[in-house]
């Protein structure tokens, strides 16, 4: 379907959500005037590849770019790189834009606007955090700089502050590069404590501790970066001091929405723009998606902040259709996510047990340890499954799996089951694939469903 209708659409931000919206809107409404403002030089790239680029799992940063900016321009898109939108007048439907090359500012007007400005790394209150040798890993240029330093032979002691997705992936990257010591320091009492329940994070933590040269410090506070001759030499915490040639800070992200605070647009406490299932904000004609916005949750039935690339692309596509004039709704996220921790992989979908408690749901859980395949085919490993389900209806609400070969892709089946509102009893008898290299005759998910009381 191709729509008509002259209008001016401005999209702020040209990465995942912004470019997904731009591509869809431009295809659906050929008559619309579309302008994309991006403050960097790179568009349409995947930040999820950054830790693996830094770890030299692949050499060229261009592998993270889905489509070069030149290709979008050749296709007729009006992309303005090195241009930052610094203010919005919602009454006049105007944006103030700064040309980062010349320093000049100008006004542009819109009929519909999308905010896809992403997020930035949170910098915790640590003394001397601006010291040379301290890095974050959120932007494209972050990856270029950090990889250059990580590849230097003299940088052997790596300290990572924060044990979220990025922190754990950077630890694997450093280990892959053969660094002498890799130290993860986490304020909380578990890794990935907001995404996984304790039974699954216990598996990850055990895996981390089995690797020589990798140290995990839980419930520890980094207080100071100690420098000599202008460069980091060690990290001081409330429990000790540790040598450091490189410090990577990965303590979460915060939406890039400070420039919108005077507009009256509805935000969460962290600055994430609240959107509905169409991607609309509280201000007429303004849409949003990506790491700067909330996400409607399918199970929790509320807006949550889950900055994931998959959701950014999906809601970006939905916003693109709505910008073009097609009324389309996003069904809701399940927060499905995965991580590789050394040789263990883990995935989650739906809600965790801690979320079920906060929601006041009458729920039950089941946690099992089983095997990923038959014993007579090489590669048999332990696999762990946790299911969270409604105690009254027995409908699946959440699931987490950890193990080695074949663990994460099983989570896709659990996501489908939650979406379809299947019960644990139905999962227990689900016709999953079987062959000796892949599973047992009763797959681990069957077993978990049947064990659920």
Secondary structure by P-SEA (a helix, b strand, c coil): cbbbbbbbbbbccccaaaaaaaaaaaaaccccbbbbbbccccccccccaaaaaaacccccccccccccaaaaaaaccccccccccccccccccbbbbbcccccccccccccbbbbcbbbbbbbccccccccccccccccaaaaaaaaaaaacccccbbbbccccaaaaaaaaaaaaacccbbbbbbcccccccccccaaaaaaaaaaaaacccbbbbccccccccccccccccccccccbbbbbcbbbbcccccccccccccccccccccccbbbccccccccccbbbbcccbbbbbccccbbbbbbcaaaaaaaaaaaaaaaacccccccccccccccccccbbbbbccccaaaaaaacccbbbbbbbbbcccccccbbbbbbbbbbbccccccccccccccccccaaaaaaaaaaaaacccaaaaaaccccccccccccccaaaaaaaacc
